[in-house]
């Protein structure tokens, strides 16, 4: 097994939102995507590690090979979807991780397979996510259109996982915002905190409403002016 894993999660999307997905067409599109992944990964010295249902995992000795192979797959998939208007849209979300835990320095084979699949599921259709370990292993990260995008919470992990998204078209990203603070608070992964803030705001608004009904607007405004100019 190499030092880096790429997990591919295939998405089959009907062209018409209201139309049911044609199973033979969906199967054909999925097989073409699997063949595309196999061909390009082989070109970049990737070796298939595991395959099940909609996810496929390849192992690479070099993170740059893994990243460039994934970008090539996404570009080719976009091209095929643009050409084949009669087939359903076929996209893949990709997660690339290092088998070496960047915090402990230990090689974690089983966890890394699960983490790669988790990141592939977290990425949207047609997106490519790098783990922090994979990102830090890039020889020249500045050569990629890549930036920190968000933190992910995975059951069993003792800390949030920083995810880095890779772009391959300059029109998809503001080049002046490629660097985003990985320490920034991501409210989307903190539902408890978000709910708490909303609850406190609601209580304060309710309290203000009760004051307005009991003492009246003029009395409350007079009290506020008195407090300001005290």
C-alpha positions as CSV (number, residue, x, y, z in Angstrom):
1,X,0.0,0.0,0.0
2,X,1.2,3.5,-0.8
3,X,1.3,6.5,1.5
4,X,-1.8,8.2,0.2
5,X,-5.4,7.2,-0.5
6,X,-7.9,8.6,-3.0
7,X,-11.6,7.6,-2.4
8,X,-14.1,8.2,-5.2
9,X,-17.8,8.5,-4.5
10,X,-19.9,8.4,-7.8
11,X,-23.0,10.4,-8.2
12,X,-25.6,9.7,-10.9
13,X,-27.9,12.7,-11.5
14,X,-30.9,12.7,-13.9
15,X,-30.8,15.5,-16.5
16,X,-34.5,16.4,-15.7
17,X,-35.2,17.0,-12.0
18,X,-38.7,15.6,-12.2
19,X,-37.9,12.6,-14.3
20,X,-37.1,9.2,-12.7
21,X,-33.6,7.9,-13.0
22,X,-33.4,5.2,-15.8
23,X,-31.5,2.3,-14.1
24,X,-29.8,0.9,-17.3
25,X,-28.6,4.4,-18.2
26,X,-27.4,5.0,-14.6
27,X,-25.6,1.7,-14.6
28,X,-23.9,2.4,-17.9
29,X,-22.8,5.9,-16.7
30,X,-21.5,4.5,-13.5
31,X,-19.4,1.8,-15.4
32,X,-18.0,4.5,-17.7
33,X,-16.9,6.5,-14.7
34,X,-15.4,3.5,-13.0
35,X,-13.4,2.8,-16.2
36,X,-12.3,6.4,-16.4
37,X,-11.1,6.4,-12.8
38,X,-9.2,3.1,-13.4
39,X,-7.6,4.4,-16.6
40,X,-6.4,7.8,-15.2
41,X,-5.3,6.4,-11.9
42,X,-3.2,3.8,-13.7
43,X,-1.6,6.5,-15.7
44,X,-0.5,8.1,-12.4
45,X,0.7,4.8,-10.9
46,X,-2.4,4.4,-8.7
47,X,-3.4,0.9,-7.5
48,X,-7.0,0.0,-6.7
49,X,-7.3,-0.9,-3.0
50,X,-11.0,-1.5,-2.5
51,X,-14.3,-1.1,-4.3
52,X,-17.8,-1.3,-3.0
53,X,-21.1,0.1,-4.3
54,X,-20.5,3.7,-5.1
55,X,-17.1,4.2,-3.6
56,X,-13.7,3.2,-5.0
57,X,-10.4,3.6,-3.2
58,X,-7.0,3.9,-4.9
59,X,-3.6,4.0,-3.3
60,X,-0.7,6.2,-4.5
61,X,2.9,6.6,-3.4
62,X,3.0,10.3,-4.2
63,X,0.3,12.8,-3.1
64,X,1.0,14.9,-6.2
65,X,0.2,11.9,-8.4
66,X,-3.0,11.3,-6.4
67,X,-4.0,15.0,-6.7
68,X,-3.2,15.4,-10.4
69,X,-5.0,12.1,-11.2
70,X,-8.1,13.3,-9.4
71,X,-8.1,16.7,-11.1
72,X,-7.7,14.9,-14.5
73,X,-10.7,12.7,-13.7
74,X,-12.9,15.7,-12.7
75,X,-12.0,17.5,-15.9
76,X,-12.7,14.5,-18.1
77,X,-16.0,13.8,-16.3
78,X,-17.1,17.4,-16.9
79,X,-16.2,17.0,-20.6
80,X,-18.1,13.8,-21.0
81,X,-21.2,15.2,-19.3
82,X,-21.1,18.2,-21.6
83,X,-21.0,15.9,-24.7
84,X,-23.5,13.2,-23.7
85,X,-26.8,15.1,-23.4
86,X,-28.8,11.9,-23.6
87,X,-27.1,10.2,-20.6
88,X,-27.6,11.1,-16.9
89,X,-25.0,13.4,-15.4
90,X,-22.2,11.4,-13.8
91,X,-19.9,13.1,-11.2
92,X,-17.6,12.0,-8.6
93,X,-16.7,13.5,-5.2
94,X,-13.1,12.7,-4.2
95,X,-11.3,12.6,-0.8
96,X,-7.5,12.3,-0.6
97,X,-5.8,11.5,2.7
98,X,-2.4,10.6,4.0
99,X,-1.9,7.3,5.7
100,X,0.4,9.1,8.1
101,X,-1.5,10.9,10.9
102,X,0.0,14.5,10.8
103,X,-0.7,14.9,14.6
104,X,0.8,11.6,15.8
105,X,3.2,10.7,13.0
106,X,1.9,7.2,13.0
107,X,0.7,5.2,9.9
108,X,-3.0,4.3,10.3
109,X,-4.1,2.1,7.4
110,X,-7.7,1.2,8.5
111,X,-8.5,4.7,9.8
112,X,-7.2,6.3,6.6
113,X,-9.4,4.1,4.4
114,X,-12.4,5.2,6.5
115,X,-11.3,8.8,6.5
116,X,-10.8,8.9,2.7
117,X,-14.4,7.6,2.2
118,X,-15.7,10.0,4.8
119,X,-14.1,13.0,3.0
120,X,-15.3,11.8,-0.4
121,X,-18.9,11.7,1.0
122,X,-18.4,15.2,2.6
123,X,-17.3,16.7,-0.7
124,X,-20.1,17.7,-3.1
125,X,-20.6,16.1,-6.5
126,X,-17.6,17.1,-8.6
127,X,-15.6,18.4,-5.7
128,X,-12.1,17.3,-4.6
129,X,-11.1,17.5,-0.9
130,X,-7.6,17.0,0.6
131,X,-7.1,16.2,4.3
132,X,-4.6,18.3,6.2
133,X,-2.0,15.6,6.1
134,X,-2.4,15.3,2.3
135,X,-2.3,19.1,1.9
136,X,0.9,19.4,4.0
137,X,2.6,16.7,1.9
138,X,2.2,18.5,-1.4
139,X,5.6,19.4,-2.9
140,X,4.3,22.8,-4.2
141,X,0.8,23.6,-2.9
142,X,1.0,27.1,-4.3
143,X,0.9,25.5,-7.8
144,X,-2.7,24.3,-7.1
145,X,-5.8,26.4,-6.9
146,X,-6.3,25.0,-3.4
147,X,-7.5,26.5,-0.1
148,X,-8.9,25.6,3.3
149,X,-12.7,25.3,2.9
150,X,-14.2,24.0,6.2
151,X,-13.9,21.7,9.2
152,X,-15.5,18.3,9.3
153,X,-16.7,16.4,12.4
154,X,-16.4,12.6,12.2
155,X,-17.7,10.3,14.8
156,X,-14.8,8.8,16.8
157,X,-12.4,11.7,16.1
158,X,-11.1,13.8,19.0
159,X,-10.7,16.9,16.9
160,X,-12.2,18.6,13.8
161,X,-10.7,17.7,10.5
162,X,-9.5,20.5,8.2
163,X,-10.6,20.0,4.6
164,X,-8.9,21.7,1.7
165,X,-10.7,22.0,-1.6
166,X,-8.9,21.9,-5.0
167,X,-10.2,23.9,-8.0
168,X,-9.1,23.3,-11.6
169,X,-10.8,26.2,-13.2
170,X,-9.7,29.8,-12.2
171,X,-13.3,31.0,-12.9
172,X,-14.6,28.9,-10.0
173,X,-12.6,30.6,-7.3
174,X,-11.6,34.2,-6.3
175,X,-7.8,34.0,-6.7
176,X,-7.5,36.7,-4.0
177,X,-9.2,34.4,-1.4
178,X,-7.2,31.2,-1.8
179,X,-6.0,31.5,1.7
180,X,-8.6,31.0,4.4
181,X,-7.9,30.8,8.1
182,X,-8.2,27.1,9.2
183,X,-8.7,28.3,12.7
184,X,-11.8,30.2,11.8
185,X,-15.0,29.1,13.5
186,X,-17.3,27.2,11.2
187,X,-20.8,27.6,12.6
188,X,-22.1,24.9,10.3
189,X,-20.3,22.2,12.3
190,X,-21.3,23.7,15.6
191,X,-25.1,23.3,15.7
192,X,-25.2,23.4,19.5
193,X,-23.5,26.8,19.6
194,X,-25.6,28.1,16.8
195,X,-28.8,27.0,18.5
196,X,-27.6,28.6,21.8
197,X,-27.0,31.9,20.1
198,X,-30.4,31.8,18.5
199,X,-32.1,30.9,21.8
200,X,-30.4,33.8,23.6
201,X,-31.4,36.2,20.9
202,X,-35.0,35.0,21.0
203,X,-35.2,35.3,24.8
204,X,-33.8,38.9,24.6
205,X,-36.3,39.8,21.9
206,X,-39.1,38.3,24.0
207,X,-38.0,40.2,27.1
208,X,-37.9,43.5,25.1
209,X,-41.4,42.8,23.8
210,X,-42.7,42.2,27.4
211,X,-41.1,45.5,28.5
212,X,-42.8,47.4,25.7
213,X,-46.2,46.0,26.6
214,X,-45.9,46.6,30.3
215,X,-44.1,50.0,30.6
216,X,-44.8,51.4,27.2
217,X,-42.6,52.7,24.5
218,X,-42.2,56.2,25.8
219,X,-41.1,55.1,29.3
220,X,-38.7,52.6,28.0
221,X,-37.1,55.2,25.6
222,X,-36.9,57.7,28.4
223,X,-35.1,55.2,30.6
224,X,-32.7,54.4,27.8
225,X,-31.8,58.1,27.2
226,X,-31.3,58.5,30.9
227,X,-28.9,55.5,31.0
228,X,-26.9,56.9,28.0
229,X,-26.5,60.4,29.3
230,X,-25.9,59.5,32.9
